[in-house]
Amino acid sequence: MTDTESAPLRSIDRLREIAGTAARAANAHNTQPWELRFRADHVEVGWRARYALGPSDPAHRDLRLSLGTYVETLLICAAEAGIPVRYEPDFDADAARVGRIRPDAWPAASPRSVADVEGRRVWRGAWSRERIPARVLDRARRTAAEAGFRVAVVTTHAARPLLVRAYHWFFGDAGIAAELLAWARLTPRHPEYRRDGLNDVMLVLSRAEALAMRLFFAPAVYRLLRPLGLVRLLTALSSGATAGDGVVLVVLGSRTDAAGEVEAGRLVTRLWLDLFQDGIYVHPQSHVIDCPGTVDDLARLCAAEDGERPLVFFRAGFPAVDPAARPRHPRRENGEHVSG
Ligand SMILES: Cc1cc2nc3c(=O)[nH]c(=O)nc-3n(C[C@H](O)[C@H](O)[C@H](O)COP(=O)(O)O)c2cc1C
């Protein structure tokens, strides 16, 4: 094989080098559902069914969004490593595939960097009063429009009642509670603590709160306390994401197909990394969209047009303390994301 013949194959093979960094992509419950399948002349991006959420992601929208965040993050890492590849969407639910990465002539450039990918993380702690500058919100609106979506900016004040109702629905569902507990790693002694899931540090729980969560979500205790006000208590403890005077950004789209949701995930990565470059962090809240009792009100709040629906909801703002002082959510090592 000559050098020119082998170059495209080398660029595909080099994706193994960046797969671990690309796995820093945001993803629901930190399940890291993606999988790279190396084929002769391309790499398939797919997912492993065992990492798809059940009751907490009833429409599998978060799964497809998470796969989109992964594709976009992989492309950003490839661009910086000078790996000439392009993404070709080809969603197939039966094959558990969202698309393929193929060799390309030249590496693409990206305004987002690996440093952004590695530094970004969600923030679930307290928010400062500093406002997001109008130019940043305008840029987010433009970025969304370029991708065929829309970003609506709503005040935390207007979003708060929806979030409270959604949390009430979320914590009142035994299946969702069980799944949250299954993905929670509430003590460093948990065998998967350094691999995946939601740990006590990133949930910003004190030791006592982590202990209380382990206790309250245990099925027998949950069943016993649910009718006695447990749901209200959990809701009150968790609705801080819209506390204070700030904004929530909602991504809306009129494409209702699965491939459109993957594209929305790609957009979300661009939005979150751009915000991160300005020191702005996000806290996504999927249940406001999943909850049958709030999604239509959210659409109205965003002045959704016919056929347009909310896809992603997140509080954005400046954290009250530096999130970088806390460890990041862990990821499973590189080999776990790759097959073939
Ligand atoms: C599609 C999607 C939905 C998410 N939904 C929620 C959510 O409802 N609540 C929450 O606290 N975090 C949510 N997250 C954040 C993830 O839990 C987080 O990205 C993951 O745990 C990895 O942590 P990191 O982003 O800090 O690396 C969501 C992320 C994505 C991509």
The ligand as an SDF file (V2000), in Angstrom:
LIG
                    3D

 31 33  0  0  0  0  0  0  0  0999 V2000
  -29.2960   15.4600   26.7970 C   0  0  0  0  0  0  0  0  0  0  0  0
  -28.8350   15.7360   28.1880 C   0  0  0  0  0  0  0  0  0  0  0  0
  -29.7680   15.7780   29.2200 C   0  0  0  0  0  0  0  0  0  0  0  0
  -29.3570   16.0510   30.5260 C   0  0  0  0  0  0  0  0  0  0  0  0
  -30.3160   16.1450   31.5180 N   0  0  0  0  0  0  0  0  0  0  0  0
  -29.9390   16.4920   32.7730 C   0  0  0  0  0  0  0  0  0  0  0  0
  -30.9170   16.6920   33.7900 C   0  0  0  0  0  0  0  0  0  0  0  0
  -32.1150   16.5360   33.5780 O   0  0  0  0  0  0  0  0  0  0  0  0
  -30.4890   17.0550   35.0240 N   0  0  0  0  0  0  0  0  0  0  0  0
  -29.1620   17.2270   35.3070 C   0  0  0  0  0  0  0  0  0  0  0  0
  -28.8330   17.5670   36.4400 O   0  0  0  0  0  0  0  0  0  0  0  0
  -28.2060   17.0470   34.3470 N   0  0  0  0  0  0  0  0  0  0  0  0
  -28.5630   16.6980   33.0880 C   0  0  0  0  0  0  0  0  0  0  0  0
  -27.6090   16.5430   32.1120 N   0  0  0  0  0  0  0  0  0  0  0  0
  -26.1840   16.6900   32.4480 C   0  0  0  0  0  0  0  0  0  0  0  0
  -25.5040   15.3370   32.5760 C   0  0  0  0  0  0  0  0  0  0  0  0
  -25.9160   14.6690   33.7480 O   0  0  0  0  0  0  0  0  0  0  0  0
  -23.9870   15.5080   32.5200 C   0  0  0  0  0  0  0  0  0  0  0  0
  -23.6400   15.9830   31.2430 O   0  0  0  0  0  0  0  0  0  0  0  0
  -23.2450   14.2200   32.7990 C   0  0  0  0  0  0  0  0  0  0  0  0
  -23.4790   13.7910   34.1150 O   0  0  0  0  0  0  0  0  0  0  0  0
  -21.7390   14.3580   32.5900 C   0  0  0  0  0  0  0  0  0  0  0  0
  -21.2290   15.3780   33.3900 O   0  0  0  0  0  0  0  0  0  0  0  0
  -20.4220   16.6120   32.7650 P   0  0  0  0  0  0  0  0  0  0  0  0
  -21.2860   17.1900   31.6860 O   0  0  0  0  0  0  0  0  0  0  0  0
  -20.2110   17.5220   33.9140 O   0  0  0  0  0  0  0  0  0  0  0  0
  -19.1390   16.0520   32.2100 O   0  0  0  0  0  0  0  0  0  0  0  0
  -27.9910   16.2620   30.8030 C   0  0  0  0  0  0  0  0  0  0  0  0
  -27.0610   16.2140   29.7550 C   0  0  0  0  0  0  0  0  0  0  0  0
  -27.4660   15.9620   28.4580 C   0  0  0  0  0  0  0  0  0  0  0  0
  -26.4670   15.9300   27.3340 C   0  0  0  0  0  0  0  0  0  0  0  0
  1  2  1  0
  2  3  1  0
  2 30  2  0
  3  4  2  0
  4  5  1  0
  4 28  1  0
  5  6  2  0
  6  7  1  0
  6 13  1  0
  7  8  2  0
  7  9  1  0
  9 10  1  0
 10 11  2  0
 10 12  1  0
 12 13  2  0
 13 14  1  0
 14 15  1  0
 14 28  1  0
 15 16  1  0
 16 17  1  0
 16 18  1  0
 18 19  1  0
 18 20  1  0
 20 21  1  0
 20 22  1  0
 22 23  1  0
 23 24  1  0
 24 25  2  0
 24 26  1  0
 24 27  1  0
 28 29  2  0
 29 30  1  0
 30 31  1  0
M  END
$$$$
